[in-house]
Amino acid sequence: MDLSKLPPGLTLPKGISLKLTFANPAESREHRKKMMAAAFRLFDKFGFNEGVAGHITARDPEKIDHFWVNGFGVDFGSMKTSDLILCNHKGEVVEGKYSVNRAAFAIHSEVHNARPDIVAAAHAHSIYGKAFSCLGKHLDPITQDACAFYEDHGLYNDYGGVANDTEEGQRIAKAVGNYKAAILQNHGLLTCGKTVEEAAWWFITMERSCQAQLLAEATGNPTKKIDHQTALKTRAEVGFDFSGYFQFQPLLQKIEQEIPNLYEE
């Protein structure tokens, strides 16, 4: 996280303590894994789980061609750091007690490989995300929150079945491009970020933006789009990396209060 981008004079609410720098790779790794566990608990709370589908990954801070991911078949709602596994660039589990979801490896390995600037990526079969993905179009700038994704999300419009091979992952990574997210047609959403917190927040708010647009279009009335310049200005205010990281903090605070032993092994 670039500390130079912190808003000047930022005063934090009680209970929120930002962790932006780390003494060593081990401390950074521990933090990323804790944030993954918290994000999975939140994804469960929001109903983003669908059987064994869905994954959040975080690049290892030391072995940068390896990433941490949820063990195959572990419930989002009971996820702990000990349920995460470390995969290498070949899809081999080098640390952890579970198998890897082949689709998770096929997609996320290619996204991480194509985007050395990101730390984390999130994908799940959430109900509004996959419903919106069937429309084969981008999100419109019809709300302030949706403007975070204005001209900053890709569209993968060539669903090729369950992503069991890295060639499919490469095509998805190409659709993500340099954006913060992509809509995978007939599949769902994928988001990424420079922190786990950021990637998770973009997923949560993108899912809700899909829901808002579906509800607005269901009225039968034409949606009124925010004009180009205003949408770009709004994106600059709500769609940059620290904004994504910071907006995750109240949710993190809430889930830590609800589950006091969240990070216990």
C-alpha positions in Angstrom: 0.0 0.0 0.0 1.4 3.4 -1.0 1.4 5.5 2.2 1.7 8.7 0.1 -1.9 8.2 -1.0 -3.4 8.3 2.5 -5.8 11.2 2.8 -4.2 14.0 4.8 -5.5 14.5 8.3 -7.3 11.1 8.4 -8.8 10.4 11.8 -9.7 6.8 12.4 -13.0 5.8 14.2 -12.6 3.9 17.5 -12.0 0.2 16.8 -10.4 0.6 13.4 -6.6 0.2 13.3 -5.0 0.2 9.9 -2.2 -2.2 9.2 -0.2 -0.9 6.2 3.4 -1.8 6.8 5.0 -4.9 8.2 8.3 -5.7 9.9 9.1 -8.8 7.8 7.5 -11.2 5.3 6.3 -13.5 8.1 4.3 -10.7 9.7 2.9 -9.7 6.3 1.9 -13.3 5.5 0.1 -13.7 8.8 -1.9 -10.5 8.2 -2.9 -11.6 4.7 -4.1 -14.9 5.9 -6.1 -13.3 8.7 -7.7 -11.0 6.3 -8.6 -13.9 4.0 -10.2 -15.7 6.9 -12.2 -12.6 7.8 -13.2 -12.1 4.2 -14.5 -15.6 3.8 -16.6 -15.2 7.0 -18.1 -12.0 5.5 -18.7 -13.8 2.2 -20.6 -16.4 4.1 -22.5 -13.7 6.0 -23.5 -12.1 2.6 -24.5 -15.5 1.1 -21.8 -15.6 -1.5 -21.1 -19.3 -1.0 -22.4 -21.9 -3.5 -21.2 -25.4 -2.6 -17.5 -25.7 -3.3 -17.4 -22.8 -5.7 -15.6 -19.5 -4.9 -12.1 -18.5 -3.9 -10.0 -15.7 -2.5 -6.3 -15.8 -3.1 -3.4 -13.8 -1.7 0.1 -13.7 -3.1 2.8 -14.9 -0.7 4.9 -11.9 0.3 8.2 -14.0 0.1 7.5 -16.6 -2.6 5.8 -14.2 -5.0 5.0 -17.0 -7.5 3.0 -18.8 -4.8 -0.4 -17.9 -3.5 -2.6 -18.7 -0.5 -6.1 -20.0 -1.2 -9.0 -21.6 0.6 -8.8 -25.4 0.9 -11.1 -27.2 -1.5 -14.5 -28.0 0.2 -14.0 -25.9 3.3 -17.1 -24.0 4.3 -16.7 -20.2 4.1 -18.5 -19.8 7.4 -16.0 -21.8 9.3 -12.8 -20.7 7.6 -9.7 -20.2 9.7 -6.2 -19.4 8.7 -5.3 -23.1 9.2 -7.7 -24.0 6.4 -5.7 -22.0 3.8 -3.3 -23.7 1.5 -0.2 -22.5 -0.3 0.1 -23.4 -4.0 3.1 -23.0 -6.3 3.0 -22.0 -9.9 2.4 -25.6 -10.9 -0.8 -26.0 -8.8 0.9 -28.1 -6.2 0.0 -27.7 -2.6 3.3 -27.0 -0.8 1.7 -26.1 2.6 -1.6 -27.0 4.1 -3.8 -30.0 4.7 -6.3 -29.8 1.9 -6.5 -30.1 -1.9 -6.7 -27.2 -4.3 -9.8 -26.3 -6.3 -8.6 -26.8 -9.9 -10.7 -23.9 -11.1 -9.2 -21.7 -8.4 -5.7 -22.5 -9.6 -6.6 -22.2 -13.3 -8.1 -18.7 -12.8 -6.1 -17.1 -10.0 -2.7 -18.3 -11.1 -3.1 -16.6 -14.4 -4.6 -13.4 -12.9 -1.7 -13.2 -10.4 0.8 -13.9 -13.2 -0.6 -11.3 -15.4 -0.9 -8.7 -12.7 2.3 -8.5 -10.6 0.9 -5.2 -9.1 -1.9 -7.0 -7.2 -1.8 -9.0 -4.0 -5.2 -10.6 -3.9 -8.1 -11.7 -6.1 -11.7 -12.7 -5.2 -14.3 -14.7 -7.1 -17.5 -16.3 -6.0 -20.9 -17.4 -7.5 -22.9 -14.7 -5.8 -26.5 -14.5 -6.8 -26.7 -11.0 -8.2 -23.3 -11.2 -9.8 -24.1 -14.3 -11.7 -27.5 -13.0 -12.6 -26.0 -9.8 -14.0 -23.3 -11.7 -15.8 -26.0 -13.4 -18.0 -26.7 -10.0 -19.6 -23.3 -9.8 -21.2 -22.7 -6.2 -20.5 -20.8 -3.8 -18.2 -22.2 -2.1 -15.1 -23.7 1.3 -15.8 -22.8 4.4 -13.7 -26.3 4.7 -12.2 -25.2 5.0 -8.6 -22.4 6.6 -6.7 -21.1 3.1 -5.7 -21.2 1.8 -9.2 -19.0 4.6 -10.3 -16.1 2.9 -8.5 -16.2 0.5 -11.5 -16.8 3.1 -14.2 -14.5 2.2 -17.1 -12.6 0.1 -14.6 -13.9 -3.4 -15.1 -13.6 -5.9 -18.0 -16.1 -8.2 -19.6 -15.2 -11.8 -20.4 -17.9 -12.8 -22.9 -16.8 -16.2 -23.9 -17.9 -18.7 -21.2 -16.0 -21.9 -21.9 -17.3 -24.2 -19.1 -15.7 -24.9 -15.7 -12.3 -23.3 -15.7 -10.2 -26.5 -15.3 -7.3 -25.4 -17.4 -4.9 -22.5 -17.4 -5.8 -21.5 -21.0 -9.3 -20.5 -19.7 -7.6 -18.7 -16.9 -5.4 -16.8 -19.4 -8.5 -15.6 -21.2 -10.1 -14.5 -18.0 -6.9 -12.7 -17.0 -6.8 -10.9 -20.4 -10.4 -9.7 -19.7 -9.4 -8.4 -16.3 -6.5 -6.5 -17.9 -5.4 -3.6 -15.8 -8.9 -3.2 -14.2 -9.9 -3.8 -10.7 -12.6 -6.3 -11.7 -14.3 -8.3 -14.5 -17.7 -9.6 -15.2 -17.4 -13.3 -16.3 -20.4 -13.9 -18.6 -22.7 -16.7 -17.4 -20.4 -17.2 -14.4 -20.0 -14.3 -11.9 -17.6 -11.6 -10.7 -13.9 -11.4 -10.2 -12.2 -8.6 -8.3 -8.6 -7.8 -7.4 -6.6 -5.4 -5.3 -3.3 -4.5 -3.7 -4.5 -5.9 -0.4 -6.9 -8.7 0.5 -9.1 -6.1 2.1 -9.4 -4.1 -1.1 -10.1 -7.1 -3.3 -12.8 -8.4 -0.9 -14.5 -4.9 -0.7 -14.6 -4.5 -4.4 -16.3 -7.9 -4.7 -18.9 -7.0 -2.0 -19.7 -3.6 -3.4 -19.7 -4.8 -7.0 -22.2 -7.5 -6.1 -24.5 -4.9 -4.5 -24.1 -2.7 -7.6 -25.2 -5.5 -9.8 -28.2 -6.0 -7.4 -29.0 -2.2 -7.6 -28.9 -2.2 -11.4 -31.0 -5.3 -11.7 -33.6 -3.8 -9.4 -33.6 -0.5 -11.3 -34.0 -2.2 -14.7 -36.8 -4.4 -13.3 -39.0 -1.4 -12.9 -39.3 -1.1 -16.7 -38.2 2.5 -16.6 -35.0 3.6 -18.4 -32.1 4.1 -15.9 -30.6 7.6 -15.7 -26.9 7.3 -16.1 -24.4 9.6 -14.4 -22.6 11.6 -17.0 -19.1 10.7 -18.1 -17.1 13.4 -16.4 -19.0 13.1 -13.1 -18.7 9.3 -13.2 -14.9 9.7 -13.6 -14.7 12.3 -10.8 -16.7 10.0 -8.5 -14.5 7.0 -9.4 -11.4 9.0 -8.4 -13.0 9.6 -5.0 -14.5 6.2 -4.2 -12.6 3.8 -6.5 -8.9 4.1 -5.7 -7.0 1.4 -3.9 -6.9 2.9 -0.4 -10.7 3.6 -0.6 -11.3 -0.1 -1.2 -9.0 -1.0 1.7 -10.5 1.5 4.1 -14.2 0.7 3.2 -13.5 -2.9 4.2 -12.5 -1.8 7.8 -16.0 -1.4 9.3 -17.0 -4.9 8.0 -13.8 -6.3 9.5 -14.5 -4.6 12.8 -18.0 -6.1 12.8 -16.9 -9.7 12.0 -14.1 -9.6 14.6 -16.6 -8.5 17.2 -19.1 -11.2 16.2 -16.5 -14.0 16.1 -13.9 -13.3 18.9 -11.9 -16.5 18.1 -11.9 -15.8 14.4 -8.1 -16.1 14.0 -7.6 -19.1 16.3 -6.1 -22.2 14.7 
